[in-house]
Amino acid sequence: MCISVVRSLCHFRIAKPLLALRISAMENDRNLDPSRWLKEYGDILYRFALGRVRDPQTAEDLVQDTFLAAMKGSDSFSGRSKESTWLIGILKHKIIDHFRK
């Protein structure tokens, strides 16, 4: 599946009320901008997940869960690491949880 299609699928599948709420709360904080996360890290996270789970649909779901968890836990991001490191760390835990099921 084309990565740009995955990007648009992930974008539309994110819970709109939660996304709107988080974007308005973080409007002035460029470092924690979910729409930018999708543009900058969507492909990287998808490829990372796909390389581990070997299923495109599952990889998309895990990336979506990662973005939702990051939005919910954005207050815990202290900035001591790069955003990409933080997001990949969340994704790693989502993948582990997936294999535990």
DSSP file (Angstrom, degrees, kcal/mol; ACC not computed):
  #  RESIDUE AA STRUCTURE BP1 BP2  ACC     N-H-->O    O-->H-N    N-H-->O    O-->H-N    TCO  KAPPA ALPHA  PHI   PSI    X-CA   Y-CA   Z-CA
    1    1 A M              0   0    0      0, 0.0     2,-0.0     0, 0.0     5,-0.0   0.000 360.0 360.0 360.0 137.4    0.0    0.0    0.0
    2    2 A C     >  -     0   0    0      1,-0.1     4,-2.0     2,-0.0     3,-0.4  -0.346 360.0-131.7 -62.5 136.6    1.3    3.4   -0.9
    3    3 A I  H  > S+     0   0    0      1,-0.2     4,-2.6     2,-0.2     5,-0.1   0.859 106.7  56.4 -61.3 -37.0    2.7    5.3    2.1
    4    4 A S  H  > S+     0   0    0      1,-0.2     4,-2.0     2,-0.2    -1,-0.2   0.864 106.5  50.6 -65.4 -33.5    0.7    8.5    1.2
    5    5 A V  H  > S+     0   0    0     -3,-0.4     4,-2.6     2,-0.2    -1,-0.2   0.908 109.4  50.9 -66.9 -41.4   -2.5    6.4    1.2
    6    6 A V  H  X S+     0   0    0     -4,-2.0     4,-3.1     1,-0.2     5,-0.3   0.919 107.9  53.5 -61.0 -43.2   -1.6    5.1    4.7
    7    7 A R  H  X S+     0   0    0     -4,-2.6     4,-2.3     1,-0.2    -1,-0.2   0.933 111.5  44.1 -56.6 -47.5   -1.0    8.7    5.8
    8    8 A S  H  X S+     0   0    0     -4,-2.0     4,-2.2     2,-0.2    -1,-0.2   0.878 113.2  51.7 -69.3 -35.6   -4.4    9.8    4.7
    9    9 A L  H  X S+     0   0    0     -4,-2.6     4,-1.8     2,-0.2    -2,-0.2   0.945 111.8  46.1 -63.4 -47.1   -6.0    6.6    6.2
   10   10 A C  H  X S+     0   0    0     -4,-3.1     4,-1.0     1,-0.2    -2,-0.2   0.901 111.4  53.7 -61.4 -40.2   -4.4    7.2    9.5
   11   11 A H  H >< S+     0   0    0     -4,-2.3     3,-0.5    -5,-0.3    -1,-0.2   0.927 112.9  41.1 -61.4 -45.9   -5.3   10.9    9.4
   12   12 A F  H 3< S+     0   0    0     -4,-2.2    -1,-0.2     1,-0.2    -2,-0.2   0.728 110.9  57.0 -78.1 -20.6   -9.0   10.2    8.9
   13   13 A R  H 3< S+     0   0    0     -4,-1.8    -1,-0.2    -5,-0.2    -2,-0.2   0.634  80.9 103.0 -86.8 -12.6   -9.2    7.3   11.3
   14   14 A I  S << S-     0   0    0     -4,-1.0     2,-0.3    -3,-0.5    51,-0.0  -0.484  93.1 -94.6 -69.5 138.7   -8.0    9.3   14.3
   15   15 A A     >  -     0   0    0     -2,-0.2     4,-2.5     1,-0.2     5,-0.2  -0.364  35.7-150.7 -58.4 113.9  -10.8   10.3   16.6
   16   16 A K  H  > S+     0   0    0     -2,-0.3     4,-2.9     1,-0.2     5,-0.3   0.881  90.2  51.5 -60.1 -44.5  -11.8   13.8   15.4
   17   17 A P  H  > S+     0   0    0      0, 0.0     4,-2.2     0, 0.0    -1,-0.2   0.933 113.5  45.2 -61.5 -42.3  -13.0   15.1   18.7
   18   18 A L  H  > S+     0   0    0      2,-0.2     4,-2.5     1,-0.2     5,-0.2   0.917 113.8  49.8 -65.4 -42.3   -9.9   14.1   20.5
   19   19 A L  H  X S+     0   0    0     -4,-2.5     4,-2.7     1,-0.2     5,-0.2   0.927 111.7  47.7 -62.2 -46.0   -7.7   15.5   17.8
   20   20 A A  H  X S+     0   0    0     -4,-2.9     4,-2.2     1,-0.2    -1,-0.2   0.895 112.4  50.2 -62.7 -40.3   -9.5   18.8   17.7
   21   21 A L  H  X S+     0   0    0     -4,-2.2     4,-1.7    -5,-0.3    -2,-0.2   0.921 113.9  43.8 -64.6 -44.9   -9.3   19.1   21.5
   22   22 A R  H  X S+     0   0    0     -4,-2.5     4,-1.7     2,-0.2    -2,-0.2   0.882 112.6  52.1 -70.1 -38.8   -5.5   18.3   21.6
   23   23 A I  H  < S+     0   0    0     -4,-2.7     4,-0.2    -5,-0.2    -1,-0.2   0.920 110.7  47.6 -64.8 -42.2   -4.8   20.6   18.6
   24   24 A S  H >< S+     0   0    0     -4,-2.2     3,-0.7     1,-0.2     4,-0.2   0.880 112.4  49.9 -66.8 -35.3   -6.6   23.5   20.3
   25   25 A A  H 3< S+     0   0    0     -4,-1.7    -1,-0.2     1,-0.2    -2,-0.2   0.801 121.1  34.7 -70.8 -27.7   -4.7   22.9   23.5
   26   26 A M  T >< S+     0   0    0     -4,-1.7     3,-1.5     1,-0.1    -1,-0.2   0.145  79.8 122.1-111.8  18.6   -1.4   22.7   21.8
   27   27 A E  T <  S+     0   0    0     -3,-0.7    -1,-0.1     1,-0.3    -2,-0.1   0.847  81.0  38.2 -53.6 -41.2   -2.0   25.3   19.1
   28   28 A N  T 3  S+     0   0    0     -4,-0.2     2,-0.9    -3,-0.2    -1,-0.3   0.506  99.3  84.1 -90.8  -3.5    0.9   27.6   20.1
   29   29 A D    X   -     0   0    0     -3,-1.5     3,-1.1     1,-0.2    -1,-0.1  -0.820  54.4-175.4-104.9  97.1    3.3   24.7   21.0
   30   30 A R  G >  S+     0   0    0     -2,-0.9     3,-0.7     1,-0.3    -1,-0.2   0.810  78.6  64.7 -62.2 -31.7    5.0   23.6   17.7
   31   31 A N  G 3  S+     0   0    0      1,-0.3     2,-0.3     5,-0.0    -1,-0.3   0.780 105.9  43.1 -65.4 -26.9    6.8   20.8   19.4
   32   32 A L  G <  S+     0   0    0     -3,-1.1    -1,-0.3    -6,-0.2    -3,-0.2  -0.493  76.7 137.1-118.5  62.6    3.6   19.0   20.2
   33   33 A D    X>  -     0   0    0     -3,-0.7     4,-2.2    -2,-0.3     3,-0.7  -0.906  37.9-161.7-112.3 104.1    1.6   19.3   17.1
   34   34 A P  H 3> S+     0   0    0      0, 0.0     4,-2.0     0, 0.0     5,-0.1   0.825  91.1  55.4 -57.2 -35.0   -0.1   16.1   16.1
   35   35 A S  H 3> S+     0   0    0      1,-0.2     4,-1.5     2,-0.2     5,-0.1   0.873 110.0  46.9 -67.1 -33.6   -0.7   17.2   12.5
   36   36 A R  H <> S+     0   0    0     -3,-0.7     4,-3.1     2,-0.2     5,-0.3   0.868 106.6  58.3 -72.5 -37.1    3.1   17.8   12.1
   37   37 A W  H  X>S+     0   0    0     -4,-2.2     4,-3.1     1,-0.2     5,-0.6   0.933 105.9  49.7 -55.4 -46.2    3.8   14.4   13.8
   38   38 A L  H  X5S+     0   0    0     -4,-2.0     4,-1.2     1,-0.2     5,-0.3   0.912 114.4  43.9 -61.6 -43.8    1.8   12.7   11.0
   39   39 A K  H  <5S+     0   0    0     -4,-1.5     4,-0.3     1,-0.2    -2,-0.2   0.925 123.9  33.7 -67.0 -45.1    3.6   14.6    8.3
   40   40 A E  H  <5S+     0   0    0     -4,-3.1     4,-0.2     1,-0.1    -2,-0.2   0.841 134.1  20.5 -83.4 -34.8    7.1   14.1    9.7
   41   41 A Y  H  X5S+     0   0    0     -4,-3.1     4,-2.8    -5,-0.3     5,-0.3   0.483  93.3  94.2-118.2  -4.8    7.0   10.7   11.4
   42   42 A G  H  X<S+     0   0    0     -4,-1.2     4,-2.3    -5,-0.6     5,-0.2   0.922  92.4  42.5 -57.1 -48.3    4.1    8.9    9.8
   43   43 A D  H  > S+     0   0    0     -5,-0.3     4,-2.7    -4,-0.3     5,-0.2   0.915 115.1  49.9 -65.4 -43.6    6.2    7.1    7.2
   44   44 A I  H  > S+     0   0    0     -4,-0.2     4,-2.2     1,-0.2    -2,-0.2   0.932 113.9  44.7 -61.9 -46.6    9.0    6.3    9.7
   45   45 A L  H  X S+     0   0    0     -4,-2.8     4,-2.7     2,-0.2     5,-0.2   0.899 113.2  50.9 -65.8 -40.7    6.6    4.8   12.2
   46   46 A Y  H  X S+     0   0    0     -4,-2.3     4,-3.0    -5,-0.3     5,-0.2   0.939 112.0  46.2 -63.4 -46.5    4.7    2.9    9.6
   47   47 A R  H  X S+     0   0    0     -4,-2.7     4,-2.2     2,-0.2    -1,-0.2   0.893 112.5  51.7 -63.2 -39.3    7.8    1.3    8.1
   48   48 A F  H  X S+     0   0    0     -4,-2.2     4,-0.8    -5,-0.2    -2,-0.2   0.944 114.5  42.2 -60.9 -48.7    9.1    0.5   11.7
   49   49 A A  H >X S+     0   0    0     -4,-2.7     4,-2.9     1,-0.2     3,-0.9   0.914 113.2  52.3 -66.3 -43.5    5.8   -1.2   12.6
   50   50 A L  H 3X S+     0   0    0     -4,-3.0     4,-1.9     1,-0.3    -1,-0.2   0.877 104.7  56.7 -62.2 -38.1    5.5   -3.0    9.2
   51   51 A G  H 3< S+     0   0    0     -4,-2.2    -1,-0.3    -5,-0.2    -2,-0.2   0.750 116.0  36.8 -64.6 -23.3    9.0   -4.4    9.6
   52   52 A R  H << S+     0   0    0     -3,-0.9    -2,-0.2    -4,-0.8    -1,-0.2   0.826 126.5  31.3 -98.3 -38.5    8.0   -6.0   12.9
   53   53 A V  H  < S-     0   0    0     -4,-2.9    -3,-0.2    -5,-0.1    -2,-0.2   0.681  84.1-147.8 -97.7 -18.3    4.4   -7.1   12.4
   54   54 A R     <  +     0   0    0     -4,-1.9    -4,-0.1    -5,-0.4    -3,-0.1   0.732  65.3 103.0  59.9  25.3    4.6   -7.9    8.6
   55   55 A D     >  -     0   0    0     -6,-0.2     4,-2.6     1,-0.1     5,-0.2  -0.948  61.5-152.1-139.2 117.6    0.9   -7.0    8.1
   56   56 A P  H  > S+     0   0    0      0, 0.0     4,-2.3     0, 0.0     5,-0.2   0.886  96.5  48.6 -57.4 -43.0    0.0   -3.6    6.6
   57   57 A Q  H  > S+     0   0    0      1,-0.2     4,-2.3     2,-0.2     5,-0.2   0.923 113.5  46.5 -65.7 -43.1   -3.4   -3.3    8.4
   58   58 A T  H  > S+     0   0    0      2,-0.2     4,-2.5     1,-0.2    -1,-0.2   0.898 111.0  52.9 -64.6 -40.2   -1.9   -4.1   11.7
   59   59 A A  H  X S+     0   0    0     -4,-2.6     4,-2.2     2,-0.2    -2,-0.2   0.915 109.5  49.1 -61.4 -43.3    1.0   -1.7   11.2
   60   60 A E  H  X S+     0   0    0     -4,-2.3     4,-2.5     1,-0.2    -2,-0.2   0.925 111.4  49.5 -61.0 -45.0   -1.5    1.1   10.3
   61   61 A D  H  X S+     0   0    0     -4,-2.3     4,-2.7     1,-0.2    -2,-0.2   0.897 110.4  50.2 -62.4 -40.6   -3.5    0.3   13.5
   62   62 A L  H  X S+     0   0    0     -4,-2.5     4,-2.1     2,-0.2    -1,-0.2   0.888 110.7  49.0 -66.5 -38.5   -0.4    0.4   15.6
   63   63 A V  H  X S+     0   0    0     -4,-2.2     4,-2.4     2,-0.2    -2,-0.2   0.914 111.3  50.2 -66.2 -41.8    0.7    3.8   14.2
   64   64 A Q  H  X S+     0   0    0     -4,-2.5     4,-2.3     1,-0.2    -2,-0.2   0.942 111.1  48.4 -60.1 -47.2   -2.8    5.1   14.8
   65   65 A D  H  X S+     0   0    0     -4,-2.7     4,-2.6     1,-0.2    -1,-0.2   0.862 109.2  54.9 -60.7 -35.7   -2.7    3.9   18.4
   66   66 A T  H  X S+     0   0    0     -4,-2.1     4,-2.4     2,-0.2    -1,-0.2   0.935 108.7  46.3 -63.4 -47.0    0.7    5.4   18.8
   67   67 A F  H  X S+     0   0    0     -4,-2.4     4,-2.3     2,-0.2    -2,-0.2   0.899 113.4  49.5 -64.2 -39.9   -0.5    8.9   17.7
   68   68 A L  H  X S+     0   0    0     -4,-2.3     4,-2.4     2,-0.2    -2,-0.2   0.926 112.3  47.4 -64.6 -43.5   -3.5    8.6   20.0
   69   69 A A  H  X S+     0   0    0     -4,-2.6     4,-2.4     1,-0.2    -2,-0.2   0.887 111.5  51.5 -64.2 -38.3   -1.4    7.6   22.9
   70   70 A A  H  < S+     0   0    0     -4,-2.4    -1,-0.2     2,-0.2    -2,-0.2   0.894 110.1  48.8 -66.0 -39.7    1.1   10.4   22.2
   71   71 A M  H >< S+     0   0    0     -4,-2.3     3,-0.9     1,-0.2    -2,-0.2   0.925 114.2  45.6 -65.3 -43.3   -1.8   13.0   22.1
   72   72 A K  H 3< S+     0   0    0     -4,-2.4     3,-0.4     1,-0.2    -2,-0.2   0.867 121.5  38.2 -66.9 -35.6   -3.2   11.7   25.4
   73   73 A G  T >< S+     0   0    0     -4,-2.4     3,-1.8    -5,-0.2     4,-0.4   0.131  76.7 116.9-103.5  21.0    0.3   11.6   27.0
   74   74 A S  G X   +     0   0    0     -3,-0.9     3,-1.0     1,-0.3    -1,-0.2   0.774  69.7  64.9 -61.7 -24.9    1.7   14.7   25.5
   75   75 A D  G 3  S+     0   0    0     -3,-0.4    -1,-0.3     1,-0.2    -2,-0.1   0.777  96.7  57.0 -67.0 -24.8    2.0   16.3   29.0
   76   76 A S  G <  S+     0   0    0     -3,-1.8     2,-0.7     2,-0.0    -1,-0.2   0.578  78.7 104.2 -84.8  -8.1    4.5   13.6   29.9
   77   77 A F    <   -     0   0    0     -3,-1.0     6,-0.0    -4,-0.4    -3,-0.0  -0.643  47.2-178.6 -76.4 114.2    6.9   14.5   27.1
   78   78 A S        -     0   0    0     -2,-0.7    -1,-0.2     1,-0.0    -4,-0.0   0.608  39.1-120.1 -92.4 -12.7    9.7   16.4   28.8
   79   79 A G  S    S+     0   0    0      3,-0.1     4,-0.1   -48,-0.0    -2,-0.1   0.566  77.5 123.2  86.2   7.9   11.7   17.2   25.8
   80   80 A R  S    S+     0   0    0      2,-0.1     2,-0.3     0, 0.0    -3,-0.0   0.653  77.7  34.0 -76.0 -14.3   14.8   15.4   27.0
   81   81 A S  S    S-     0   0    0      1,-0.0     2,-0.1     2,-0.0    -2,-0.0  -0.818 101.1 -84.1-129.2 171.5   14.8   13.3   23.8
   82   82 A K     >  -     0   0    0     -2,-0.3     4,-2.0     1,-0.1     3,-0.2  -0.424  38.0-117.5 -72.7 154.0   13.8   14.0   20.2
   83   83 A E  H  > S+     0   0    0      1,-0.2     4,-2.9     2,-0.2     5,-0.2   0.893 115.5  56.4 -57.1 -40.8   10.1   13.6   19.4
   84   84 A S  H  > S+     0   0    0      1,-0.2     4,-2.5     2,-0.2    -1,-0.2   0.893 106.7  49.3 -62.2 -38.8   10.9   10.8   17.0
   85   85 A T  H  > S+     0   0    0      2,-0.2     4,-2.0     1,-0.2    -1,-0.2   0.913 112.3  48.4 -64.0 -43.1   12.6    8.9   19.8
   86   86 A W  H  X S+     0   0    0     -4,-2.0     4,-1.9     2,-0.2    -2,-0.2   0.928 113.5  46.2 -62.4 -47.3    9.6    9.4   22.0
   87   87 A L  H  X S+     0   0    0     -4,-2.9     4,-2.5     1,-0.2    -2,-0.2   0.890 112.1  50.2 -66.1 -40.3    7.1    8.3   19.3
   88   88 A I  H  X S+     0   0    0     -4,-2.5     4,-2.7    -5,-0.2    -1,-0.2   0.874 108.2  54.5 -66.3 -35.8    9.1    5.2   18.4
   89   89 A G  H  X S+     0   0    0     -4,-2.0     4,-1.7     2,-0.2    -2,-0.2   0.911 109.2  47.0 -61.8 -42.4    9.3    4.3   22.1
   90   90 A I  H  X S+     0   0    0     -4,-1.9     4,-2.0     1,-0.2    -2,-0.2   0.930 112.2  50.6 -63.1 -45.3    5.5    4.5   22.3
   91   91 A L  H  X S+     0   0    0     -4,-2.5     4,-2.5     1,-0.2    -2,-0.2   0.893 105.5  56.2 -61.5 -40.8    5.2    2.4   19.1
   92   92 A K  H  X S+     0   0    0     -4,-2.7     4,-2.3     1,-0.2    -1,-0.2   0.917 108.8  47.2 -57.0 -43.6    7.6   -0.2   20.5
   93   93 A H  H  X S+     0   0    0     -4,-1.7     4,-2.5     1,-0.2    -1,-0.2   0.875 110.1  52.6 -67.5 -36.3    5.4   -0.7   23.5
   94   94 A K  H  X S+     0   0    0     -4,-2.0     4,-2.1     2,-0.2    -2,-0.2   0.894 109.8  49.2 -64.0 -39.5    2.3   -0.9   21.2
   95   95 A I  H  X S+     0   0    0     -4,-2.5     4,-2.1     2,-0.2    -2,-0.2   0.912 110.6  49.8 -66.4 -43.1    4.0   -3.6   19.2
   96   96 A I  H  X S+     0   0    0     -4,-2.3     4,-1.5     1,-0.2    -2,-0.2   0.930 111.1  49.4 -60.2 -45.2    4.9   -5.5   22.3
   97   97 A D  H  X S+     0   0    0     -4,-2.5     4,-1.1     1,-0.2    -1,-0.2   0.884 108.1  55.2 -61.3 -38.1    1.3   -5.3   23.5
   98   98 A H  H >< S+     0   0    0     -4,-2.1     3,-0.6     1,-0.2    -1,-0.2   0.924 109.1  45.6 -60.6 -45.7    0.1   -6.5   20.1
   99   99 A F  H 3< S+     0   0    0     -4,-2.1    -1,-0.2     1,-0.2    -2,-0.2   0.735 106.3  60.5 -73.9 -21.1    2.2   -9.6   20.4
  100  100 A R  H 3<        0   0    0     -4,-1.5    -1,-0.2     1,-0.2    -2,-0.2   0.780 360.0 360.0 -72.5 -26.1    1.1  -10.3   23.9
  101  101 A K    <<        0   0    0     -4,-1.1    -1,-0.2    -3,-0.6    -2,-0.1   0.488 360.0 360.0 -67.6 360.0   -2.5  -10.5   22.8
